[in-house]
Amino acid sequence: MDRVDGVGPSGELLVRVRAAPAGGAANTALLRAIAAVCDVAPSRVSLLRGAAGRRKIVAISGIRATVLTQRWPDLIVS
């Protein structure tokens, strides 16, 4: 099951997905998992950097940064 596990020690959101990285399936699953927990449409979550690596930078539109930091106080947002 794809899920968000919270915030890591460096302020990163920890997300687990079951999809294999082949063909971008893991990235798609990641964006959908983030969209689901943020209650926004998947089209509002985009991958900015890190498509081929484990660490990624995403953008979420349609939600305020304060909402994210209320949910995950240690999350780094910019």
Jmol script that loads the backbone (N, CA, C; Angstrom):
load data "model"
ATOM      1  N   MET A   1       0.839  -1.181   0.000  1.00  0.00           N
ATOM      2  CA  MET A   1       0.000   0.000   0.000  1.00  0.00           C
ATOM      3  C   MET A   1       0.887   1.248   0.000  1.00  0.00           C
ATOM      4  N   ASP A   2       0.588   2.191  -0.872  1.00  0.00           N
ATOM      5  CA  ASP A   2       1.321   3.450  -0.917  1.00  0.00           C
ATOM      6  C   ASP A   2       0.899   4.288   0.283  1.00  0.00           C
ATOM      7  N   ARG A   3       1.889   4.931   0.921  1.00  0.00           N
ATOM      8  CA  ARG A   3       1.546   5.719   2.105  1.00  0.00           C
ATOM      9  C   ARG A   3       2.627   6.748   2.429  1.00  0.00           C
ATOM     10  N   VAL A   4       2.235   7.739   3.194  1.00  0.00           N
ATOM     11  CA  VAL A   4       3.162   8.731   3.723  1.00  0.00           C
ATOM     12  C   VAL A   4       3.464   8.318   5.153  1.00  0.00           C
ATOM     13  N   ASP A   5       4.751   8.188   5.465  1.00  0.00           N
ATOM     14  CA  ASP A   5       5.175   7.731   6.786  1.00  0.00           C
ATOM     15  C   ASP A   5       5.537   8.866   7.738  1.00  0.00           C
ATOM     16  N   GLY A   6       5.425  10.100   7.288  1.00  0.00           N
ATOM     17  CA  GLY A   6       5.773  11.226   8.154  1.00  0.00           C
ATOM     18  C   GLY A   6       6.939  12.009   7.597  1.00  0.00           C
ATOM     19  N   VAL A   7       7.680  12.644   8.501  1.00  0.00           N
ATOM     20  CA  VAL A   7       8.796  13.499   8.113  1.00  0.00           C
ATOM     21  C   VAL A   7      10.092  12.893   8.630  1.00  0.00           C
ATOM     22  N   GLY A   8      11.095  12.879   7.765  1.00  0.00           N
ATOM     23  CA  GLY A   8      12.398  12.343   8.129  1.00  0.00           C
ATOM     24  C   GLY A   8      13.235  13.345   8.896  1.00  0.00           C
ATOM     25  N   PRO A   9      14.418  12.928   9.331  1.00  0.00           N
ATOM     26  CA  PRO A   9      15.268  13.769  10.164  1.00  0.00           C
ATOM     27  C   PRO A   9      15.779  15.041   9.480  1.00  0.00           C
ATOM     28  N   SER A  10      15.751  15.069   8.168  1.00  0.00           N
ATOM     29  CA  SER A  10      16.213  16.258   7.438  1.00  0.00           C
ATOM     30  C   SER A  10      15.057  17.119   6.939  1.00  0.00           C
ATOM     31  N   GLY A  11      13.843  16.840   7.407  1.00  0.00           N
ATOM     32  CA  GLY A  11      12.688  17.631   7.014  1.00  0.00           C
ATOM     33  C   GLY A  11      12.008  17.169   5.743  1.00  0.00           C
ATOM     34  N   GLU A  12      12.380  15.996   5.250  1.00  0.00           N
ATOM     35  CA  GLU A  12      11.793  15.457   4.027  1.00  0.00           C
ATOM     36  C   GLU A  12      10.559  14.627   4.346  1.00  0.00           C
ATOM     37  N   LEU A  13       9.599  14.648   3.448  1.00  0.00           N
ATOM     38  CA  LEU A  13       8.404  13.819   3.592  1.00  0.00           C
ATOM     39  C   LEU A  13       8.768  12.393   3.193  1.00  0.00           C
ATOM     40  N   LEU A  14       8.463  11.443   4.051  1.00  0.00           N
ATOM     41  CA  LEU A  14       8.785  10.045   3.779  1.00  0.00           C
ATOM     42  C   LEU A  14       7.561   9.364   3.183  1.00  0.00           C
ATOM     43  N   VAL A  15       7.714   8.899   1.951  1.00  0.00           N
ATOM     44  CA  VAL A  15       6.597   8.285   1.233  1.00  0.00           C
ATOM     45  C   VAL A  15       7.047   6.912   0.739  1.00  0.00           C
ATOM     46  N   ARG A  16       6.203   5.915   0.940  1.00  0.00           N
ATOM     47  CA  ARG A  16       6.476   4.562   0.437  1.00  0.00           C
ATOM     48  C   ARG A  16       5.494   4.246  -0.680  1.00  0.00           C
ATOM     49  N   VAL A  17       6.030   3.722  -1.769  1.00  0.00           N
ATOM     50  CA  VAL A  17       5.172   3.269  -2.872  1.00  0.00           C
ATOM     51  C   VAL A  17       5.574   1.851  -3.252  1.00  0.00           C
ATOM     52  N   ARG A  18       4.601   1.099  -3.729  1.00  0.00           N
ATOM     53  CA  ARG A  18       4.862  -0.292  -4.124  1.00  0.00           C
ATOM     54  C   ARG A  18       5.335  -0.415  -5.557  1.00  0.00           C
ATOM     55  N   ALA A  19       5.042   0.552  -6.380  1.00  0.00           N
ATOM     56  CA  ALA A  19       5.363   0.461  -7.805  1.00  0.00           C
ATOM     57  C   ALA A  19       6.871   0.402  -8.035  1.00  0.00           C
ATOM     58  N   ALA A  20       7.254  -0.354  -9.033  1.00  0.00           N
ATOM     59  CA  ALA A  20       8.660  -0.426  -9.438  1.00  0.00           C
ATOM     60  C   ALA A  20       9.029   0.848 -10.187  1.00  0.00           C
ATOM     61  N   PRO A  21      10.299   1.225 -10.158  1.00  0.00           N
ATOM     62  CA  PRO A  21      10.697   2.458 -10.822  1.00  0.00           C
ATOM     63  C   PRO A  21      10.664   2.397 -12.352  1.00  0.00           C
ATOM     64  N   ALA A  22      10.476   1.245 -12.922  1.00  0.00           N
ATOM     65  CA  ALA A  22      10.482   1.098 -14.377  1.00  0.00           C
ATOM     66  C   ALA A  22       9.378   1.926 -15.027  1.00  0.00           C
ATOM     67  N   GLY A  23       9.749   2.656 -16.039  1.00  0.00           N
ATOM     68  CA  GLY A  23       8.780   3.425 -16.812  1.00  0.00           C
ATOM     69  C   GLY A  23       8.139   4.583 -16.077  1.00  0.00           C
ATOM     70  N   GLY A  24       8.728   4.998 -14.964  1.00  0.00           N
ATOM     71  CA  GLY A  24       8.183   6.120 -14.211  1.00  0.00           C
ATOM     72  C   GLY A  24       6.997   5.771 -13.325  1.00  0.00           C
ATOM     73  N   ALA A  25       6.714   4.474 -13.167  1.00  0.00           N
ATOM     74  CA  ALA A  25       5.556   4.055 -12.376  1.00  0.00           C
ATOM     75  C   ALA A  25       5.686   4.472 -10.912  1.00  0.00           C
ATOM     76  N   ALA A  26       6.884   4.391 -10.355  1.00  0.00           N
ATOM     77  CA  ALA A  26       7.079   4.767  -8.953  1.00  0.00           C
ATOM     78  C   ALA A  26       6.869   6.269  -8.772  1.00  0.00           C
ATOM     79  N   ASN A  27       7.330   7.064  -9.717  1.00  0.00           N
ATOM     80  CA  ASN A  27       7.122   8.512  -9.626  1.00  0.00           C
ATOM     81  C   ASN A  27       5.634   8.859  -9.704  1.00  0.00           C
ATOM     82  N   THR A  28       4.928   8.198 -10.583  1.00  0.00           N
ATOM     83  CA  THR A  28       3.479   8.425 -10.696  1.00  0.00           C
ATOM     84  C   THR A  28       2.778   8.045  -9.401  1.00  0.00           C
ATOM     85  N   ALA A  29       3.157   6.912  -8.825  1.00  0.00           N
ATOM     86  CA  ALA A  29       2.563   6.471  -7.565  1.00  0.00           C
ATOM     87  C   ALA A  29       2.887   7.453  -6.440  1.00  0.00           C
ATOM     88  N   LEU A  30       4.096   7.967  -6.431  1.00  0.00           N
ATOM     89  CA  LEU A  30       4.500   8.956  -5.431  1.00  0.00           C
ATOM     90  C   LEU A  30       3.623  10.202  -5.511  1.00  0.00           C
ATOM     91  N   LEU A  31       3.457  10.731  -6.703  1.00  0.00           N
ATOM     92  CA  LEU A  31       2.660  11.939  -6.880  1.00  0.00           C
ATOM     93  C   LEU A  31       1.207  11.702  -6.483  1.00  0.00           C
ATOM     94  N   ARG A  32       0.683  10.541  -6.813  1.00  0.00           N
ATOM     95  CA  ARG A  32      -0.699  10.215  -6.429  1.00  0.00           C
ATOM     96  C   ARG A  32      -0.845  10.057  -4.925  1.00  0.00           C
ATOM     97  N   ALA A  33       0.141   9.453  -4.273  1.00  0.00           N
ATOM     98  CA  ALA A  33       0.086   9.281  -2.819  1.00  0.00           C
ATOM     99  C   ALA A  33       0.121  10.638  -2.121  1.00  0.00           C
ATOM    100  N   ILE A  34       0.975  11.524  -2.591  1.00  0.00           N
ATOM    101  CA  ILE A  34       1.050  12.860  -2.003  1.00  0.00           C
ATOM    102  C   ILE A  34      -0.256  13.611  -2.239  1.00  0.00           C
ATOM    103  N   ALA A  35      -0.791  13.517  -3.433  1.00  0.00           N
ATOM    104  CA  ALA A  35      -2.060  14.186  -3.744  1.00  0.00           C
ATOM    105  C   ALA A  35      -3.170  13.678  -2.829  1.00  0.00           C
ATOM    106  N   ALA A  36      -3.207  12.392  -2.598  1.00  0.00           N
ATOM    107  CA  ALA A  36      -4.264  11.808  -1.766  1.00  0.00           C
ATOM    108  C   ALA A  36      -4.205  12.331  -0.332  1.00  0.00           C
ATOM    109  N   VAL A  37      -3.018  12.373   0.272  1.00  0.00           N
ATOM    110  CA  VAL A  37      -2.930  12.827   1.659  1.00  0.00           C
ATOM    111  C   VAL A  37      -3.113  14.333   1.785  1.00  0.00           C
ATOM    112  N   CYS A  38      -2.847  15.064   0.705  1.00  0.00           N
ATOM    113  CA  CYS A  38      -3.033  16.517   0.717  1.00  0.00           C
ATOM    114  C   CYS A  38      -4.426  16.919   0.251  1.00  0.00           C
ATOM    115  N   ASP A  39      -5.216  15.953  -0.165  1.00  0.00           N
ATOM    116  CA  ASP A  39      -6.582  16.173  -0.633  1.00  0.00           C
ATOM    117  C   ASP A  39      -6.631  17.163  -1.802  1.00  0.00           C
ATOM    118  N   VAL A  40      -5.737  16.941  -2.762  1.00  0.00           N
ATOM    119  CA  VAL A  40      -5.732  17.719  -4.003  1.00  0.00           C
ATOM    120  C   VAL A  40      -5.745  16.742  -5.169  1.00  0.00           C
ATOM    121  N   ALA A  41      -6.078  17.221  -6.329  1.00  0.00           N
ATOM    122  CA  ALA A  41      -6.064  16.378  -7.532  1.00  0.00           C
ATOM    123  C   ALA A  41      -4.615  15.997  -7.871  1.00  0.00           C
ATOM    124  N   PRO A  42      -4.400  14.787  -8.378  1.00  0.00           N
ATOM    125  CA  PRO A  42      -3.046  14.386  -8.762  1.00  0.00           C
ATOM    126  C   PRO A  42      -2.398  15.345  -9.759  1.00  0.00           C
ATOM    127  N   SER A  43      -3.192  16.002 -10.564  1.00  0.00           N
ATOM    128  CA  SER A  43      -2.632  16.951 -11.540  1.00  0.00           C
ATOM    129  C   SER A  43      -2.032  18.175 -10.863  1.00  0.00           C
ATOM    130  N   ARG A  44      -2.307  18.385  -9.590  1.00  0.00           N
ATOM    131  CA  ARG A  44      -1.764  19.529  -8.844  1.00  0.00           C
ATOM    132  C   ARG A  44      -0.426  19.225  -8.180  1.00  0.00           C
ATOM    133  N   VAL A  45       0.051  17.997  -8.308  1.00  0.00           N
ATOM    134  CA  VAL A  45       1.339  17.613  -7.741  1.00  0.00           C
ATOM    135  C   VAL A  45       2.276  17.297  -8.894  1.00  0.00           C
ATOM    136  N   SER A  46       3.411  17.963  -8.909  1.00  0.00           N
ATOM    137  CA  SER A  46       4.357  17.741 -10.011  1.00  0.00           C
ATOM    138  C   SER A  46       5.758  17.504  -9.474  1.00  0.00           C
ATOM    139  N   LEU A  47       6.489  16.718 -10.210  1.00  0.00           N
ATOM    140  CA  LEU A  47       7.870  16.387  -9.867  1.00  0.00           C
ATOM    141  C   LEU A  47       8.788  17.442 -10.472  1.00  0.00           C
ATOM    142  N   LEU A  48       9.529  18.145  -9.618  1.00  0.00           N
ATOM    143  CA  LEU A  48      10.427  19.192 -10.098  1.00  0.00           C
ATOM    144  C   LEU A  48      11.835  18.667 -10.334  1.00  0.00           C
ATOM    145  N   ARG A  49      12.318  17.839  -9.414  1.00  0.00           N
ATOM    146  CA  ARG A  49      13.667  17.284  -9.517  1.00  0.00           C
ATOM    147  C   ARG A  49      13.721  15.897  -8.911  1.00  0.00           C
ATOM    148  N   GLY A  50      14.635  15.081  -9.414  1.00  0.00           N
ATOM    149  CA  GLY A  50      14.892  13.782  -8.824  1.00  0.00           C
ATOM    150  C   GLY A  50      14.168  12.616  -9.450  1.00  0.00           C
ATOM    151  N   ALA A  51      13.761  12.728 -10.682  1.00  0.00           N
ATOM    152  CA  ALA A  51      12.990  11.665 -11.332  1.00  0.00           C
ATOM    153  C   ALA A  51      13.702  10.316 -11.292  1.00  0.00           C
ATOM    154  N   ALA A  52      15.019  10.307 -11.348  1.00  0.00           N
ATOM    155  CA  ALA A  52      15.748   9.044 -11.391  1.00  0.00           C
ATOM    156  C   ALA A  52      16.341   8.647 -10.040  1.00  0.00           C
ATOM    157  N   GLY A  53      16.158   9.464  -9.021  1.00  0.00           N
ATOM    158  CA  GLY A  53      16.761   9.169  -7.721  1.00  0.00           C
ATOM    159  C   GLY A  53      15.728   8.913  -6.643  1.00  0.00           C
ATOM    160  N   ARG A  54      16.229   8.600  -5.454  1.00  0.00           N
ATOM    161  CA  ARG A  54      15.340   8.344  -4.315  1.00  0.00           C
ATOM    162  C   ARG A  54      14.819   9.645  -3.705  1.00  0.00           C
ATOM    163  N   ARG A  55      15.603  10.701  -3.747  1.00  0.00           N
ATOM    164  CA  ARG A  55      15.183  11.999  -3.206  1.00  0.00           C
ATOM    165  C   ARG A  55      14.579  12.831  -4.325  1.00  0.00           C
ATOM    166  N   LYS A  56      13.438  13.392  -4.043  1.00  0.00           N
ATOM    167  CA  LYS A  56      12.717  14.142  -5.068  1.00  0.00           C
ATOM    168  C   LYS A  56      12.260  15.476  -4.506  1.00  0.00           C
ATOM    169  N   ILE A  57      12.060  16.407  -5.370  1.00  0.00           N
ATOM    170  CA  ILE A  57      11.464  17.690  -5.003  1.00  0.00           C
ATOM    171  C   ILE A  57      10.171  17.803  -5.794  1.00  0.00           C
ATOM    172  N   VAL A  58       9.076  18.030  -5.069  1.00  0.00           N
ATOM    173  CA  VAL A  58       7.775  18.136  -5.716  1.00  0.00           C
ATOM    174  C   VAL A  58       7.159  19.489  -5.423  1.00  0.00           C
ATOM    175  N   ALA A  59       6.247  19.886  -6.282  1.00  0.00           N
ATOM    176  CA  ALA A  59       5.460  21.105  -6.086  1.00  0.00           C
ATOM    177  C   ALA A  59       4.002  20.686  -5.955  1.00  0.00           C
ATOM    178  N   ILE A  60       3.305  21.333  -5.033  1.00  0.00           N
ATOM    179  CA  ILE A  60       1.884  21.052  -4.833  1.00  0.00           C
ATOM    180  C   ILE A  60       1.139  22.367  -4.953  1.00  0.00           C
ATOM    181  N   SER A  61       0.227  22.451  -5.886  1.00  0.00           N
ATOM    182  CA  SER A  61      -0.582  23.661  -6.001  1.00  0.00           C
ATOM    183  C   SER A  61      -1.963  23.365  -5.423  1.00  0.00           C
ATOM    184  N   GLY A  62      -2.624  24.400  -4.974  1.00  0.00           N
ATOM    185  CA  GLY A  62      -3.959  24.221  -4.429  1.00  0.00           C
ATOM    186  C   GLY A  62      -3.986  23.935  -2.944  1.00  0.00           C
ATOM    187  N   ILE A  63      -2.845  24.092  -2.273  1.00  0.00           N
ATOM    188  CA  ILE A  63      -2.773  23.904  -0.827  1.00  0.00           C
ATOM    189  C   ILE A  63      -1.738  24.888  -0.286  1.00  0.00           C
ATOM    190  N   ARG A  64      -2.043  25.480   0.830  1.00  0.00           N
ATOM    191  CA  ARG A  64      -1.117  26.455   1.427  1.00  0.00           C
ATOM    192  C   ARG A  64      -0.012  25.748   2.201  1.00  0.00           C
ATOM    193  N   ALA A  65       1.153  26.365   2.211  1.00  0.00           N
ATOM    194  CA  ALA A  65       2.292  25.809   2.942  1.00  0.00           C
ATOM    195  C   ALA A  65       1.962  25.667   4.426  1.00  0.00           C
ATOM    196  N   THR A  66       1.171  26.571   4.962  1.00  0.00           N
ATOM    197  CA  THR A  66       0.816  26.493   6.383  1.00  0.00           C
ATOM    198  C   THR A  66       0.005  25.237   6.695  1.00  0.00           C
ATOM    199  N   VAL A  67      -0.808  24.801   5.748  1.00  0.00           N
ATOM    200  CA  VAL A  67      -1.576  23.566   5.941  1.00  0.00           C
ATOM    201  C   VAL A  67      -0.624  22.376   6.023  1.00  0.00           C
ATOM    202  N   LEU A  68       0.380  22.371   5.162  1.00  0.00           N
ATOM    203  CA  LEU A  68       1.357  21.281   5.170  1.00  0.00           C
ATOM    204  C   LEU A  68       2.154  21.264   6.466  1.00  0.00           C
ATOM    205  N   THR A  69       2.575  22.434   6.934  1.00  0.00           N
ATOM    206  CA  THR A  69       3.374  22.471   8.159  1.00  0.00           C
ATOM    207  C   THR A  69       2.530  22.235   9.412  1.00  0.00           C
ATOM    208  N   GLN A  70       1.243  22.460   9.328  1.00  0.00           N
ATOM    209  CA  GLN A  70       0.378  22.087  10.452  1.00  0.00           C
ATOM    210  C   GLN A  70       0.262  20.568  10.545  1.00  0.00           C
ATOM    211  N   ARG A  71       0.168  19.933   9.396  1.00  0.00           N
ATOM    212  CA  ARG A  71       0.051  18.468   9.361  1.00  0.00           C
ATOM    213  C   ARG A  71       1.368  17.798   9.710  1.00  0.00           C
ATOM    214  N   TRP A  72       2.444  18.326   9.148  1.00  0.00           N
ATOM    215  CA  TRP A  72       3.789  17.786   9.374  1.00  0.00           C
ATOM    216  C   TRP A  72       4.694  18.931   9.831  1.00  0.00           C
ATOM    217  N   PRO A  73       4.743  19.217  11.138  1.00  0.00           N
ATOM    218  CA  PRO A  73       5.466  20.396  11.646  1.00  0.00           C
ATOM    219  C   PRO A  73       6.939  20.478  11.251  1.00  0.00           C
ATOM    220  N   ASP A  74       7.612  19.368  11.085  1.00  0.00           N
ATOM    221  CA  ASP A  74       9.040  19.394  10.766  1.00  0.00           C
ATOM    222  C   ASP A  74       9.326  19.385   9.266  1.00  0.00           C
ATOM    223  N   LEU A  75       8.304  19.428   8.451  1.00  0.00           N
ATOM    224  CA  LEU A  75       8.464  19.393   6.995  1.00  0.00           C
ATOM    225  C   LEU A  75       9.105  20.682   6.489  1.00  0.00           C
ATOM    226  N   ILE A  76      10.058  20.537   5.601  1.00  0.00           N
ATOM    227  CA  ILE A  76      10.686  21.702   4.965  1.00  0.00           C
ATOM    228  C   ILE A  76       9.848  22.066   3.753  1.00  0.00           C
ATOM    229  N   VAL A  77       9.345  23.305   3.735  1.00  0.00           N
ATOM    230  CA  VAL A  77       8.571  23.815   2.593  1.00  0.00           C
ATOM    231  C   VAL A  77       9.213  25.110   2.132  1.00  0.00           C
ATOM    232  N   SER A  78       9.065  25.391   0.873  1.00  0.00           N
ATOM    233  CA  SER A  78       9.592  26.672   0.384  1.00  0.00           C
ATOM    234  C   SER A  78       8.660  27.269  -0.637  1.00  0.00           C
TER     235      SER A  78
END
end "model"
wireframe off; spacefill off
backbone 0.3
color backbone group
